[in-house]
Amino acid sequence: MIFKKWLLGIIIALACLVPIVSCSSKSTQGYGVFLGINGGQMDRLKDYNLIVIDPSEFEAEQIKELQDEGKTVYGYINIGAIENYRPYYDRFKNLSLGLYENWPDEEWLDVSSNQWQDFIVNELGKDYVDKGLDGFFLDNADVYYHYPTDDIFEGICQILSGLKAYKHPLIINGGDVFVTKCIKQDIAKSLFDGVNQEAVFTSINFEKRSSGIQAEKERDYFQGYLEKVKQADLAVYLLEYGADPTLAREIDEYCQKNGFRWYNADDLELK
């Protein structure tokens, strides 16, 4: 769901693809992204101490149970697009900017809308804070890459500023163009606390349901980008897909050297 979609064409053309397999060489850092599970599958989270979940699939009591086990729980919010299966889709479908390529159930949204900003901050955000979450994992700031206008940039900033008022840490998933502009304007640290970047070392072919090695050009770009994020005093997380044990060791060494955390997902559904 949250893979960097605009890179798909490059990835398909350049990546050396192999079938996705379950990897035994997972990171031991305790970070995991589990957007494809619900409160009835909490056994999947037992080996992790920093987890990302979809709060709509969990009750407040279940989140409290996870925290009582010593886990830090971040909640996923799609701030830049909307899925047609969300219960609030009909309220905001008029704000659609266009279909999300390769994701037929999702549309980019006009984040400059006061209506959308108010909903994310004062309805959805508040609801998730009331559930007891420790922080937010915010997806699709990449809307600014696809629609690079001042209004879209400012709309994302307004959403982040509003969520910041809850005094919860914010992690931006992807959104490198938006994040880079914030760093250049020296406002990044005031808006969010960290960045999660997908597919720095691995690549995905959605049609074949396969993963492979990321193209060298893209890997170099993202490593350079993450160095800038680190220099901006922001936390860095990596989400990789199907890295085999050899590649996993390389990712582990890279992350330990830089003070990053990472998760090696077995599947695209993040279960």
Contacts in CASP RR format, 6 or more apart in sequence:
PFRMAT RR
TARGET T0000
AUTHOR 0000-0000-0000
METHOD contacts of the structure
MODEL  1
MIFKKWLLGIIIALACLVPIVSCSSKSTQGYGVFLGINGGQMDRLKDYNL
IVIDPSEFEAEQIKELQDEGKTVYGYINIGAIENYRPYYDRFKNLSLGLY
ENWPDEEWLDVSSNQWQDFIVNELGKDYVDKGLDGFFLDNADVYYHYPTD
DIFEGICQILSGLKAYKHPLIINGGDVFVTKCIKQDIAKSLFDGVNQEAV
FTSINFEKRSSGIQAEKERDYFQGYLEKVKQADLAVYLLEYGADPTLARE
IDEYCQKNGFRWYNADDLELK
1 35 0 8 1.000
1 103 0 8 1.000
1 139 0 8 1.000
1 269 0 8 1.000
1 270 0 8 1.000
2 35 0 8 1.000
2 76 0 8 1.000
2 139 0 8 1.000
2 140 0 8 1.000
2 173 0 8 1.000
2 174 0 8 1.000
2 198 0 8 1.000
2 239 0 8 1.000
2 270 0 8 1.000
3 198 0 8 1.000
3 199 0 8 1.000
3 204 0 8 1.000
3 206 0 8 1.000
3 241 0 8 1.000
3 268 0 8 1.000
4 142 0 8 1.000
4 174 0 8 1.000
4 198 0 8 1.000
4 199 0 8 1.000
5 100 0 8 1.000
5 101 0 8 1.000
5 102 0 8 1.000
5 103 0 8 1.000
5 142 0 8 1.000
6 101 0 8 1.000
6 142 0 8 1.000
6 145 0 8 1.000
6 146 0 8 1.000
7 199 0 8 1.000
7 218 0 8 1.000
8 101 0 8 1.000
8 102 0 8 1.000
8 204 0 8 1.000
8 206 0 8 1.000
10 215 0 8 1.000
10 218 0 8 1.000
11 199 0 8 1.000
11 203 0 8 1.000
11 204 0 8 1.000
11 205 0 8 1.000
11 214 0 8 1.000
11 215 0 8 1.000
11 218 0 8 1.000
12 205 0 8 1.000
12 207 0 8 1.000
14 203 0 8 1.000
14 215 0 8 1.000
14 217 0 8 1.000
14 218 0 8 1.000
15 203 0 8 1.000
15 205 0 8 1.000
15 212 0 8 1.000
15 213 0 8 1.000
15 214 0 8 1.000
15 215 0 8 1.000
16 212 0 8 1.000
16 213 0 8 1.000
17 203 0 8 1.000
17 205 0 8 1.000
17 208 0 8 1.000
17 210 0 8 1.000
17 211 0 8 1.000
17 212 0 8 1.000
18 210 0 8 1.000
18 211 0 8 1.000
18 212 0 8 1.000
19 210 0 8 1.000
19 211 0 8 1.000
20 209 0 8 1.000
20 210 0 8 1.000
20 211 0 8 1.000
20 241 0 8 1.000
20 242 0 8 1.000
20 266 0 8 1.000
20 267 0 8 1.000
20 268 0 8 1.000
21 242 0 8 1.000
21 244 0 8 1.000
22 266 0 8 1.000
23 242 0 8 1.000
23 243 0 8 1.000
23 244 0 8 1.000
23 245 0 8 1.000
23 248 0 8 1.000
23 264 0 8 1.000
23 266 0 8 1.000
24 245 0 8 1.000
25 243 0 8 1.000
25 244 0 8 1.000
25 245 0 8 1.000
25 248 0 8 1.000
25 249 0 8 1.000
25 264 0 8 1.000
26 248 0 8 1.000
26 263 0 8 1.000
26 264 0 8 1.000
27 248 0 8 1.000
27 251 0 8 1.000
27 252 0 8 1.000
27 255 0 8 1.000
27 261 0 8 1.000
27 262 0 8 1.000
27 263 0 8 1.000
27 264 0 8 1.000
28 252 0 8 1.000
29 255 0 8 1.000
29 261 0 8 1.000
29 262 0 8 1.000
30 47 0 8 1.000
30 48 0 8 1.000
30 49 0 8 1.000
30 50 0 8 1.000
30 261 0 8 1.000
30 263 0 8 1.000
31 48 0 8 1.000
31 49 0 8 1.000
31 50 0 8 1.000
31 51 0 8 1.000
31 237 0 8 1.000
31 261 0 8 1.000
31 262 0 8 1.000
31 263 0 8 1.000
32 48 0 8 1.000
32 50 0 8 1.000
32 51 0 8 1.000
32 52 0 8 1.000
32 263 0 8 1.000
33 51 0 8 1.000
33 52 0 8 1.000
33 137 0 8 1.000
33 196 0 8 1.000
33 239 0 8 1.000
33 263 0 8 1.000
33 265 0 8 1.000
33 270 0 8 1.000
34 44 0 8 1.000
34 45 0 8 1.000
34 51 0 8 1.000
34 52 0 8 1.000
34 53 0 8 1.000
34 270 0 8 1.000
34 271 0 8 1.000
35 52 0 8 1.000
35 53 0 8 1.000
35 54 0 8 1.000
35 76 0 8 1.000
35 269 0 8 1.000
35 270 0 8 1.000
36 54 0 8 1.000
36 57 0 8 1.000
36 269 0 8 1.000
36 270 0 8 1.000
36 271 0 8 1.000
37 44 0 8 1.000
37 45 0 8 1.000
37 53 0 8 1.000
37 57 0 8 1.000
37 270 0 8 1.000
37 271 0 8 1.000
38 57 0 8 1.000
38 58 0 8 1.000
39 57 0 8 1.000
39 58 0 8 1.000
39 59 0 8 1.000
39 62 0 8 1.000
40 62 0 8 1.000
41 271 0 8 1.000
42 62 0 8 1.000
42 65 0 8 1.000
42 66 0 8 1.000
44 271 0 8 1.000
45 51 0 8 1.000
45 66 0 8 1.000
45 71 0 8 1.000
46 69 0 8 1.000
48 71 0 8 1.000
49 70 0 8 1.000
49 71 0 8 1.000
49 72 0 8 1.000
50 71 0 8 1.000
50 72 0 8 1.000
50 74 0 8 1.000
50 261 0 8 1.000
51 66 0 8 1.000
51 71 0 8 1.000
51 72 0 8 1.000
51 73 0 8 1.000
51 74 0 8 1.000
52 74 0 8 1.000
52 75 0 8 1.000
52 76 0 8 1.000
52 137 0 8 1.000
52 171 0 8 1.000
53 73 0 8 1.000
53 74 0 8 1.000
53 75 0 8 1.000
53 76 0 8 1.000
54 75 0 8 1.000
54 76 0 8 1.000
55 63 0 8 1.000
55 75 0 8 1.000
55 76 0 8 1.000
55 127 0 8 1.000
55 128 0 8 1.000
55 131 0 8 1.000
55 133 0 8 1.000
58 131 0 8 1.000
59 131 0 8 1.000
60 130 0 8 1.000
60 131 0 8 1.000
60 132 0 8 1.000
63 73 0 8 1.000
63 131 0 8 1.000
63 132 0 8 1.000
63 133 0 8 1.000
64 132 0 8 1.000
66 73 0 8 1.000
67 73 0 8 1.000
67 132 0 8 1.000
67 134 0 8 1.000
72 134 0 8 1.000
72 135 0 8 1.000
73 132 0 8 1.000
73 133 0 8 1.000
73 134 0 8 1.000
73 135 0 8 1.000
74 133 0 8 1.000
74 134 0 8 1.000
74 135 0 8 1.000
74 136 0 8 1.000
74 137 0 8 1.000
74 169 0 8 1.000
74 171 0 8 1.000
75 128 0 8 1.000
75 133 0 8 1.000
75 135 0 8 1.000
75 136 0 8 1.000
75 137 0 8 1.000
76 137 0 8 1.000
76 139 0 8 1.000
77 120 0 8 1.000
77 124 0 8 1.000
77 125 0 8 1.000
77 128 0 8 1.000
77 136 0 8 1.000
77 137 0 8 1.000
77 138 0 8 1.000
77 139 0 8 1.000
78 139 0 8 1.000
78 140 0 8 1.000
79 111 0 8 1.000
79 120 0 8 1.000
79 138 0 8 1.000
79 139 0 8 1.000
79 140 0 8 1.000
79 141 0 8 1.000
79 156 0 8 1.000
79 159 0 8 1.000
80 108 0 8 1.000
80 109 0 8 1.000
80 111 0 8 1.000
80 139 0 8 1.000
80 140 0 8 1.000
80 141 0 8 1.000
80 142 0 8 1.000
80 143 0 8 1.000
80 156 0 8 1.000
81 100 0 8 1.000
81 106 0 8 1.000
81 107 0 8 1.000
81 108 0 8 1.000
81 109 0 8 1.000
81 139 0 8 1.000
81 140 0 8 1.000
81 143 0 8 1.000
82 88 0 8 1.000
82 89 0 8 1.000
82 92 0 8 1.000
82 93 0 8 1.000
82 95 0 8 1.000
82 96 0 8 1.000
82 106 0 8 1.000
82 107 0 8 1.000
82 109 0 8 1.000
83 89 0 8 1.000
83 105 0 8 1.000
83 106 0 8 1.000
84 93 0 8 1.000
84 105 0 8 1.000
84 106 0 8 1.000
84 107 0 8 1.000
85 105 0 8 1.000
88 119 0 8 1.000
88 124 0 8 1.000
91 119 0 8 1.000
92 109 0 8 1.000
92 113 0 8 1.000
92 115 0 8 1.000
92 116 0 8 1.000
92 119 0 8 1.000
93 107 0 8 1.000
95 109 0 8 1.000
95 110 0 8 1.000
95 113 0 8 1.000
95 115 0 8 1.000
95 116 0 8 1.000
96 107 0 8 1.000
96 108 0 8 1.000
96 109 0 8 1.000
96 110 0 8 1.000
97 107 0 8 1.000
97 108 0 8 1.000
97 109 0 8 1.000
97 110 0 8 1.000
97 143 0 8 1.000
97 146 0 8 1.000
97 147 0 8 1.000
98 107 0 8 1.000
98 108 0 8 1.000
99 106 0 8 1.000
99 107 0 8 1.000
99 108 0 8 1.000
100 106 0 8 1.000
100 107 0 8 1.000
100 108 0 8 1.000
102 206 0 8 1.000
108 140 0 8 1.000
108 143 0 8 1.000
108 146 0 8 1.000
108 147 0 8 1.000
109 116 0 8 1.000
109 143 0 8 1.000
110 116 0 8 1.000
110 152 0 8 1.000
111 117 0 8 1.000
111 143 0 8 1.000
111 152 0 8 1.000
111 155 0 8 1.000
111 156 0 8 1.000
111 159 0 8 1.000
112 149 0 8 1.000
112 151 0 8 1.000
112 152 0 8 1.000
112 154 0 8 1.000
112 155 0 8 1.000
117 155 0 8 1.000
117 158 0 8 1.000
117 159 0 8 1.000
120 159 0 8 1.000
120 163 0 8 1.000
121 159 0 8 1.000
121 162 0 8 1.000
121 163 0 8 1.000
121 165 0 8 1.000
125 136 0 8 1.000
125 163 0 8 1.000
125 166 0 8 1.000
126 166 0 8 1.000
128 136 0 8 1.000
129 166 0 8 1.000
129 168 0 8 1.000
133 168 0 8 1.000
134 168 0 8 1.000
134 169 0 8 1.000
135 168 0 8 1.000
135 169 0 8 1.000
135 170 0 8 1.000
135 171 0 8 1.000
136 163 0 8 1.000
136 168 0 8 1.000
136 169 0 8 1.000
136 170 0 8 1.000
136 171 0 8 1.000
137 171 0 8 1.000
137 173 0 8 1.000
137 196 0 8 1.000
138 159 0 8 1.000
138 160 0 8 1.000
138 163 0 8 1.000
138 170 0 8 1.000
138 171 0 8 1.000
138 172 0 8 1.000
138 173 0 8 1.000
138 192 0 8 1.000
139 173 0 8 1.000
139 174 0 8 1.000
140 173 0 8 1.000
140 175 0 8 1.000
141 156 0 8 1.000
141 172 0 8 1.000
141 173 0 8 1.000
141 174 0 8 1.000
141 175 0 8 1.000
141 178 0 8 1.000
141 179 0 8 1.000
142 174 0 8 1.000
142 175 0 8 1.000
142 176 0 8 1.000
142 177 0 8 1.000
142 178 0 8 1.000
143 152 0 8 1.000
143 156 0 8 1.000
144 152 0 8 1.000
144 153 0 8 1.000
144 156 0 8 1.000
144 175 0 8 1.000
144 177 0 8 1.000
144 178 0 8 1.000
144 181 0 8 1.000
145 175 0 8 1.000
145 176 0 8 1.000
145 177 0 8 1.000
145 178 0 8 1.000
148 177 0 8 1.000
153 178 0 8 1.000
153 181 0 8 1.000
156 178 0 8 1.000
157 182 0 8 1.000
157 187 0 8 1.000
157 191 0 8 1.000
160 170 0 8 1.000
160 191 0 8 1.000
160 192 0 8 1.000
161 191 0 8 1.000
163 170 0 8 1.000
164 170 0 8 1.000
164 190 0 8 1.000
164 191 0 8 1.000
164 192 0 8 1.000
169 193 0 8 1.000
169 194 0 8 1.000
170 191 0 8 1.000
170 192 0 8 1.000
170 193 0 8 1.000
170 194 0 8 1.000
171 192 0 8 1.000
171 193 0 8 1.000
171 194 0 8 1.000
171 195 0 8 1.000
171 196 0 8 1.000
171 235 0 8 1.000
171 237 0 8 1.000
172 178 0 8 1.000
172 179 0 8 1.000
172 192 0 8 1.000
172 194 0 8 1.000
172 195 0 8 1.000
172 196 0 8 1.000
173 195 0 8 1.000
173 196 0 8 1.000
173 198 0 8 1.000
173 239 0 8 1.000
174 195 0 8 1.000
174 196 0 8 1.000
174 197 0 8 1.000
174 198 0 8 1.000
175 195 0 8 1.000
176 197 0 8 1.000
176 222 0 8 1.000
176 225 0 8 1.000
179 188 0 8 1.000
179 192 0 8 1.000
179 195 0 8 1.000
179 229 0 8 1.000
180 225 0 8 1.000
180 228 0 8 1.000
182 188 0 8 1.000
182 191 0 8 1.000
182 192 0 8 1.000
183 228 0 8 1.000
183 229 0 8 1.000
183 232 0 8 1.000
188 232 0 8 1.000
188 234 0 8 1.000
189 232 0 8 1.000
189 233 0 8 1.000
189 234 0 8 1.000
192 234 0 8 1.000
193 234 0 8 1.000
193 235 0 8 1.000
194 229 0 8 1.000
194 234 0 8 1.000
194 235 0 8 1.000
194 236 0 8 1.000
194 237 0 8 1.000
195 226 0 8 1.000
195 229 0 8 1.000
195 234 0 8 1.000
195 235 0 8 1.000
195 236 0 8 1.000
195 237 0 8 1.000
196 236 0 8 1.000
196 237 0 8 1.000
196 238 0 8 1.000
196 239 0 8 1.000
197 222 0 8 1.000
197 225 0 8 1.000
197 226 0 8 1.000
197 236 0 8 1.000
197 237 0 8 1.000
197 238 0 8 1.000
197 239 0 8 1.000
198 238 0 8 1.000
198 239 0 8 1.000
198 240 0 8 1.000
198 241 0 8 1.000
199 214 0 8 1.000
199 218 0 8 1.000
199 222 0 8 1.000
199 239 0 8 1.000
199 240 0 8 1.000
199 241 0 8 1.000
200 214 0 8 1.000
200 219 0 8 1.000
200 222 0 8 1.000
200 223 0 8 1.000
200 226 0 8 1.000
200 238 0 8 1.000
200 240 0 8 1.000
200 251 0 8 1.000
201 213 0 8 1.000
201 214 0 8 1.000
201 219 0 8 1.000
201 238 0 8 1.000
201 240 0 8 1.000
201 243 0 8 1.000
201 247 0 8 1.000
201 250 0 8 1.000
201 251 0 8 1.000
201 254 0 8 1.000
202 211 0 8 1.000
202 212 0 8 1.000
202 213 0 8 1.000
202 214 0 8 1.000
202 240 0 8 1.000
202 241 0 8 1.000
202 242 0 8 1.000
202 243 0 8 1.000
202 247 0 8 1.000
203 211 0 8 1.000
203 212 0 8 1.000
203 213 0 8 1.000
203 214 0 8 1.000
203 215 0 8 1.000
203 218 0 8 1.000
203 241 0 8 1.000
204 210 0 8 1.000
204 211 0 8 1.000
204 212 0 8 1.000
204 241 0 8 1.000
204 268 0 8 1.000
205 211 0 8 1.000
205 212 0 8 1.000
206 268 0 8 1.000
209 268 0 8 1.000
211 241 0 8 1.000
211 242 0 8 1.000
211 243 0 8 1.000
212 242 0 8 1.000
213 247 0 8 1.000
214 222 0 8 1.000
223 254 0 8 1.000
226 236 0 8 1.000
226 258 0 8 1.000
226 260 0 8 1.000
227 258 0 8 1.000
229 236 0 8 1.000
230 236 0 8 1.000
230 258 0 8 1.000
230 259 0 8 1.000
230 260 0 8 1.000
235 261 0 8 1.000
236 258 0 8 1.000
236 259 0 8 1.000
236 260 0 8 1.000
236 261 0 8 1.000
237 260 0 8 1.000
237 261 0 8 1.000
237 262 0 8 1.000
237 263 0 8 1.000
238 251 0 8 1.000
238 255 0 8 1.000
238 260 0 8 1.000
238 261 0 8 1.000
238 262 0 8 1.000
238 263 0 8 1.000
239 262 0 8 1.000
239 263 0 8 1.000
239 265 0 8 1.000
240 251 0 8 1.000
240 262 0 8 1.000
240 263 0 8 1.000
240 264 0 8 1.000
240 265 0 8 1.000
241 264 0 8 1.000
241 265 0 8 1.000
241 267 0 8 1.000
241 268 0 8 1.000
242 264 0 8 1.000
242 265 0 8 1.000
242 266 0 8 1.000
243 251 0 8 1.000
243 264 0 8 1.000
248 264 0 8 1.000
251 262 0 8 1.000
251 264 0 8 1.000
252 262 0 8 1.000
254 260 0 8 1.000
255 261 0 8 1.000
255 262 0 8 1.000
END
